[in-house]
Amino acid sequence: MIANRELTMDDYLAMLRRRAKWILIPALLGALAGWLISYAFPAKYTSQALVLVEGQKVPEGMVQPVVTADLTGRIATLQQQVLSQSRLQPMLERVYGKSSQNIDEQVDNIRF
């Protein structure tokens, strides 16, 4: 019968050496499979935002409104600012770098 004894670091290293292929092969194959799968699917980036716009709830007699423009005009202005070339170009350069496709074409693709 085998006597119980306390395991040392050498015992643990021997166990690791005996089972190295059971640990390393699945880890390397899993990483390789993930890398190959990432090239099989096209890169698509989709972003959405929801802007909640509420009207003034306090009566105008108590508090004077800060913004006097109508709501649709404010939303149109916000859309123009977000979709302007000066806002989209730095983001495109950060994501795609200096790609061969024209920046103007990329901005137009985002707008529509």
C-alpha positions in Angstrom: 0.0 0.0 0.0 1.2 3.5 -0.8 1.8 5.7 2.2 0.3 9.2 2.2 2.9 11.9 2.1 3.0 15.6 1.6 3.5 16.7 -2.1 6.4 18.9 -2.9 7.0 21.4 -5.7 8.9 18.7 -7.6 5.9 16.4 -7.5 3.6 19.2 -8.9 6.1 19.9 -11.7 6.2 16.2 -12.6 2.4 16.1 -12.8 2.4 19.2 -15.0 5.1 17.7 -17.3 3.1 14.4 -17.6 -0.1 16.3 -18.6 1.4 19.1 -20.6 0.0 18.0 -23.9 -3.5 17.7 -22.3 -3.2 21.4 -21.3 -1.2 23.0 -24.2 -2.8 21.3 -27.2 -6.4 22.4 -26.4 -5.2 25.9 -25.5 -3.3 26.4 -28.7 -6.0 24.8 -30.9 -8.7 27.0 -29.2 -6.7 30.2 -29.8 -6.0 29.2 -33.4 -9.6 28.3 -34.1 -10.7 31.7 -32.6 -8.2 33.6 -34.8 -9.4 31.7 -37.9 -13.1 32.3 -37.2 -12.4 36.0 -36.7 -11.3 36.2 -40.3 -14.3 34.2 -41.6 -16.8 36.9 -40.6 -16.7 40.4 -42.0 -16.0 43.2 -39.7 -19.2 45.2 -39.1 -19.6 48.0 -36.7 -23.0 49.3 -35.8 -23.7 52.0 -33.4 -27.1 53.4 -32.4 -28.0 56.2 -30.0 -31.3 57.3 -28.6 -31.8 60.9 -27.6 -34.7 61.6 -25.3 -36.1 65.1 -25.8 -38.8 66.3 -23.4 -40.7 69.5 -23.4 -40.7 72.0 -20.6 -42.8 70.7 -17.7 -42.8 73.8 -15.5 -45.2 76.4 -16.5 -43.7 79.4 -18.4 -45.2 81.8 -16.0 -43.0 80.4 -13.2 -39.7 79.8 -15.1 -38.7 81.5 -18.3 -37.6 78.9 -21.0 -33.9 78.8 -21.7 -34.3 77.6 -25.3 -36.8 79.4 -27.5 -36.3 77.5 -30.7 -38.8 74.8 -31.7 -38.0 71.2 -31.0 -37.7 69.9 -34.6 -35.3 72.7 -35.4 -33.1 71.7 -32.4 -33.1 68.1 -33.4 -32.2 69.0 -37.0 -29.3 71.1 -35.8 -28.1 68.3 -33.5 -28.2 65.8 -36.5 -26.2 68.2 -38.7 -23.6 68.6 -36.0 -23.3 64.9 -35.4 -23.1 64.0 -39.1 -20.7 66.8 -40.0 -17.4 65.9 -41.7 -15.4 67.5 -39.0 -16.8 65.1 -36.4 -16.8 62.0 -38.6 -13.4 62.3 -40.2 -11.3 61.9 -37.0 -13.4 58.9 -36.0 -12.9 57.3 -39.4 -9.2 57.9 -39.3 -9.0 56.3 -35.8 -11.0 53.2 -36.9 -9.8 52.7 -40.4 -6.5 54.6 -40.5 -5.5 56.3 -43.7 -7.3 53.8 -45.9 -7.3 53.8 -49.7 -11.0 54.6 -49.9 -11.7 58.3 -50.0 -12.8 59.9 -46.7 -15.6 61.7 -48.4 -17.1 58.4 -49.6 -16.8 56.9 -46.2 -18.6 59.9 -44.6 -21.4 59.6 -47.2 -21.8 55.9 -46.4 -22.2 56.7 -42.8 -24.8 59.5 -43.5 -27.0 57.2 -45.5 
